[in-house]
Amino acid sequence: MQGKKTFVFICLAVLMIVAQTSFAQAKVTITVYGDEGQNLTPVEWLKPLAAEKGITLETVGVPFTSVYEKLKTEFVGGTGAYDVVIFYPDYLGEFAEFGYLQPLDGLFSVHDPNMADVVPAYRDLYTMYNGKTYALPYDGDILNLYYVKDIFTNAAEKAAFKAKFGQELAVPRTWDDLSKVAQFFTRKKGDKLAGKVLDQDYYGFAFLGARGFAYAWWANIFGSLGGAWFDRNMKPQINSAAGVNALKIQKSLMAFCPPDVMSMGYQELMNAYLQGRVATMIQWSDVWKKANDPKLSKIVHNAGISQVPGVKQADGSIYFRAAAPVGRIIGIPTTTKHPKEAFWVASMLSNDESIKAVTSNDTGEDPYRISHMNNIKAFEKFGTAAEAKNYLDTVKDNLNHVFPDVNIPGSAEYLDALDVAVTSALSGSGDPAAALNTAAASWDKITQSLDVNRQKKIYNSMLEMWKKHGFWKD
């Protein structure tokens, strides 16, 4: 009799496990939300495999800069329109804190997302909240310095640079280096560059100046100057000396940028580089792949990539910080009626299908897994083994020196106020210090509206994670 009871118990346990990890027998539709265009392409690729599992995938795409607004409207309404949501880590703290997303750790048995393979800082800072996993990685966005290789190795250009600045021409390692390089390579139509007569004006540098994510190009400099979003007591630090100096440095670089730099979004900035208008720029990692596609680029195999410049310290070392705006992640709303099927979709996109996504020019996804960084062969379609290795090593270096976005409740409002300040100062309508003071005052109001003590607790918890990865010192 005891043996029969044991057998029954084991059978029940097995049935419970199966019930927790298997899909419903009926076919289901899983609706995936995200920014429209190339970044939903991997979902299209997954449709045939999902269909074999009885899952019909549908997508809802919204403009790049509307992800938060439209998703927040849905969450507040609670209609359950979406089963899988692709969004930016800035919003994770708010969405998790207010109960819009469900913790995912209990669903790992449905399909292993292999989180140990994710770059540790990216995993801990962009997918976790309050000790729990609320999202899976989808896109390892990090900013990088790009340059045109052959003009840095041209003998005449090297001699002219040394005569002008008294130092060797090299890929910039500091913001001061970048300023000199940007000034040096800014030329007029009819001038010569590396022995060739220019048929258009040429510029030494470019950055993303369009409203929405312009703050991140300032944040590269701010972070390398030792800046932080707030202090431990939630006093804004964006208008500190580091913040003001960062904006002044960025504004000084505008003298060597195309005149339309303040209207440059992702596509415009990338095109300026790929079409041969600029010597250097700072952009997301996926541009290297597109730069080596002859259908898109005039600088195939001539696109160099390096760490975002930093600030030289007293001991001669350089303090680097690379901003990581966007960096898409995947969450599952608490309102979904099909959490297991939704998690299978999320895990497949994040893990199994990810190498295809980060090695395709049909997407904008960037490497974020250790296995991505080690898979040189997969990236050789874009260049030689040496070029692919340099690309992956650079992306890894920048990810390991990340200046993370603030991702606490209110992040969308905080960063929008900062973006207004940065773009207004750069466009000439605002003094850097005054613009950042205005933004800091807005930040104080946002904090007050969200409960100071709660914000302080959440932010300090975030800083502890920063400390763990060496991004914060008390």
N, C-alpha and C positions, 0 to 999 in steps of 0.2 A: 504493500500500500504506500509506503514511504517513497519507493521508487517511482510509482505512478504520479504522486503529488509533485515530485521533483521534475518529472518530465512535463507535466502540465505547466508548472511555473516557468520552465525554460521556454516552452512554446509561447506562453503569454508575453514573456520578455521580448522574444524575437518579434512577435506581432507588434508590440509597442514600438520597437526600434524601426520596423518597416513603416509603421504608420507615421512616425516622425520624419522619416527621410524620403518616402516615396511620394510621387505625384498623385493627384486625384485621377480616377479612371476617366472621367469626362474630359473632353477637350476644353482648353481654356484659352482666353486671349489675354496676353500681357502687353500693356501699353507702356512704352518707354518714352520718357520726356527728356529733352536736352536742347542744346543750341543747334540750330538748323545747319544743314550743309554737310561738309566733309566729316564732321565729328560724330555724325550718326551713321556713317557708312558701315562701320563694323557691325552695327545692329542688322543692317541689310544682309551682310555676309552670313550672319548667324541664323537667318530665317529657315533655310532648308533643314539644318540640324535640329532646330527647335521644333519644326513640324513633325519630325520623327518622334519627338517626345510628347506629341499632342498639344504643342504650344504654338499658337498663332501670334506672331509679333507684329505690333503696330507701333508707329512712331509719331510723336508730336514734337515738331521743331519750332523754336522761337528765335528771334534775333539774338545775337551774341551778347548784347548789353541788356537784354530784357529777361534773362534767366531768373534772377532773384524776384523781380516784381511779379511776374506771372506765376511763378511757383509759390510764392508767399500767398498770393490771392487764392490759389487752389487749396493750400494748407489751411488757411483760415476758414474757407468755405467748407472744407472737409467732405467734398463730394466723392472722393475715391476715384478720381478720373485717371490717375496714374498708378502703375504697379512698380515701376522702376524709374528712378529720377537721377539724371546726370546733371551735376551742378558744380559750383566752385567751392573749395574748402573754406573760403571766407565765411560761408553761411552755415557751416557745420555746427558751430557752437549754439547758434540761435535755434536751428531746426531740431537739434537733439534736446536742448534744454527745455523747449516748449512742447516736446512730445510729438513732433511731427514725424520723426523717424523712429523705426524700431531698432533696438540693438541686434546685431547680426551674429554674435558669437554662438548663440544657440542653434543657428542654421548651418554652421560650418560642416556638419555631418551630411547635409544634402549634397554638397559638392565642394571639395576642399579648395579654398581660394589661395592656398599656399602663401600666407602672409609673411612667413619667414624669409621668403624670396624678395620681398619689397625692400628697397633702400630704407634703412632703419629710421632716419630722420623724417623722411617723407611719410612713412607708415605711421609713426607715433604722433606727428604733428598735424597730419592732414586727414587721417581716417579714424582717429580715436577721440573720444570725449569722456571725461570723468572715468577713465579706466576701462571703458567698453568700446568695442568696435561698432561704429555707426555707419561706416561706408567702406567700400572697396576702392582701390586705386584704379584709374582708367587712363590717365594722361599725366606724364611726369613733367609738366611745364616748368622750365627753369630758363632764366635769361642767360645769354652767352654773348661774348664779343665776337663779331665776325669781321674779317678783313679780306682784302684782295691780295692774294699771295705774291703774284709776280711783281707788283710795284714795290714791295718791301725788299725784294732781292735784286732789283735792277741796279747796276753799278753806278749809273749817272745819278739816280735818285738818292742812293746811299751817300755818294760824295757830296751832293748838294745839301742833304740834311745835316751831315757832319759839319760842313762849312757854316751853316746857319745856326746850329744849336750846340756845336762842340761835343756831340755825342753820337754814338752809332744809331742808325735807323733800326728799330726793332718793333715787334708787336708790343703795343702798350701794356705795361703791367700796373701802372698807377694812373690816377686821373690827370696828374700833371703831364705824364707821358702822352696820354690821349690828346690833351689839349695841343701839345706841340705837333703831334702827328696830324691831327685834324687841320690845324692851321697850314701845315706844310703842303698837304695834298689838295687843298682847295685851289682850284684853277678856273680860269675863264676859257670860254670857247676860243679856239685858235691857239691856246697855249699848248705846250708839249707835256705829255705824261708818259714816262718810260719810253721816250723816243718817238711817240706817236702824237700827231696833232689832234687835239680834241675837237669833235664836231658839236659839242654841247658843253655847257658849264658843268664843272665837276666839283664835288663837295667832299670834305674830309670826314664828315660824320653825319649820322642821322639817328633819330630815336622815334618812338611812338608818342606823338603829341596830341592825338585826338582824345576827346573826352571819353571817359569810361575806365581806362586802365593806365592813363598817363602817369598816375602817382607812382607806379612800380618802377619806372625808369629813374625817377627821383630817389626811390627807396634803395636802389643799388648804391648810390652815393651816400645816402643817409646811414645805411647799415654799416658801410665800411668806415664811416667816421665815428662809429660806436653808438649810433642812435638806437632808441627803443621807442615803441609806440606810446607807452605810459610808464610811469614809475610804479613802485609797489602800491602806492596809495591812489592810483588811477588819475594822477595828474598828467595831462598830455605832454609828451616830449617832442612832438613834431615841430614845435616852434622854439626848440632849444637851439643852442649855437650850432650843433650838428645839423639840425634841420634847415636852418637859415643858410649855413655855408653850403650845404648840398644843393639848395636851390640856386644859389649864386653861381656855383660851379656849372650846373646844368645850363643856366642862362648864358654864361660866357661861351659855352660850346655852341650855342645857336648861331654865332657869327660864322661858323664853318659848316652849317647845315643848309639843305635846300630851303628855299623860301616858303615852300608849302609844308614844312615839317610839322606845323601845329594842326594840320588836317590829316596827318598820316596815321591810319590805323594799321592793323596787321598786314593787310594785303598791299597797301600803298608803300609801307616801309619795306616789305619784302621785295616788291617790284623795283624800288629805287636801287636796291643792292643787286638784284639779279639782272637788271637791265643796264648796269654799268654806270650809275649816276654817283655812287658814293664809294669812298675808300674803306670806311669802317662803319659799323652800326652795332647796336645791341638788339637782339631778337631772340625769339623762342627757338628751341632745339630743332624743330622739324624743318627749318629753313635750309639746313645743310643738305638734306635729302633733295629738296627742290632745286637747290643751287647746282646740283650735279645731274639734273635732268635737262637734256638739250632741247626738249620741247618747251621748257619754261625759262631757261637761263642762258645768258651770254657769258657766264663765267664758270663753265663746267670744268671741274678739277682745278679750279683756281680760287675756290672758296676756303679760306682759312677760318678756324674757330679756336677760341681761347677763353681763358677765364675772364669774367667781368673784372675790369680794373679795380684796384683797391687803394689803400692808403699806407704809405711807408711809415713804420714805427721807429722809435728811437734806437732799437737794436738792429735796424736794417731790414727786419722782416716786413712783409706786406700783409695787411689785414684785409682779407677779401670777404665780401658778402654779395651774393647774387639773389635778386628778388625772384619770387616764384608765383607770379600772378596767374590766376585761372587754375591750372593743375586739376583738371576735372576728376571728380570722384563719383561713385555710384551708391545711392541709398535706396532703401525700401520704405515707403510711407506706411504708417501704422494703419492706414485705411484700406490697404490692399486686401482683397479677399483670397488671394493666392500667394501667400508669402514664400512657400517652398519653390513654386515654379518661378517666382520673381527672383529668388535668390539664385537658382540655377542659372538664369539668364545673366545676372550680375556677375556671378563667379566665372562663367564662361568668358564673358567680355573682359574681365579683369585679369584672368590667368591664362586659360587654354588658348584663347584666340588673340592674346595680346601681342605676341611676337609678329603676327601678320599685320596688325594695326600699326605698330611702331616702325615697321620697315616698308611702309607703303606711302606713295605720294598721293594716294586717293584719300588719305586722312590727314589730320593735323596732330595725331597722337605722338608723344615723345616717350623715350625709355624711362622706366621707373623701377624695373626689377633688376636684381643682381644678375639674373640669367640673361636679361637683355644686354647688360653691359659686357658680359663675357662672351656673347655670341657674335664675334667679329664676322664670321662667315656670312651671317644673315644680312649684314650691312655692306658687304662687298659689292652688291649690285649698284651701289652709288659711288664706288671708288676702289682704290687699291686696298689691300689688307692694312697697309700702314696708315692710309687716310681714314679708314673705318676705325682702326684702333685709336687714333688720335681723337676722332670725333667722340667715341664712347668714353675715353678717358677724361676728356674735357667736360662732357655732360656730368660724369660722375663727380669730378672735382667741384663743379658748380653746385650740384645737389648736396655735396658734403659741406659746402660753405653757404648754405641757403640762408637768406634773410626772410623768414616765414611771414606771410600775411597775418594780420590779426584775425583771429577766428573765434570771437566771442559774440554773445548776443549784441545786436546793433552794428555788426561789422559793415554791413552794406551802407548804413547811414554814415558811419565814421569815414569809410573810405571814399564815399561820394563827396563829402565835405572837403576832404583832403584833396581829391582830384580837382575840385573847383578851384581851390587855392593854388595848386601847382600850375594848372593851365592858365589861370588868370595872370599869374606872375610872369610866366614864360611868354605869354602873348603880348606883354607890354602894358597891360592895364592894371598891374598891381605890383607894389614893392614886395620882395620876398618875405621880409620880416612881417610886414603888415598883413599880407595874405595868409601866412601861417598862423599869426595871432588870431585872425578871424576864424580860421579852421579850428584852432585849439578851443576857442570859446564855444564853437558849435559842438565840439566833442564833449565839453563839460555839460552842456545841456542834454545831450543824448544820454550820457551816463546818469545824470539826475533822473531822467525820465524812465530809466530802466532799473532803478534801485542801486545806489552806490555800493552798498555792502555786498550785494550779490555779485555785481560786476567785479568788485575787488577780489572776491573769493575765486571767481572763475578765471580771471586774468592771472592771478598769482599761481593758480594750478597750472595754467599754460606756461608760465615762466619756469616752473619746476621742470617741465619737459624740455624747455629751452636749455636749462642748466645741464640736464642729463646729456644733451648732445653738444655742449660746449658753446651755445649761442647766447648765454647770459652769465654775467658775473655780478654778484651783489657787492 
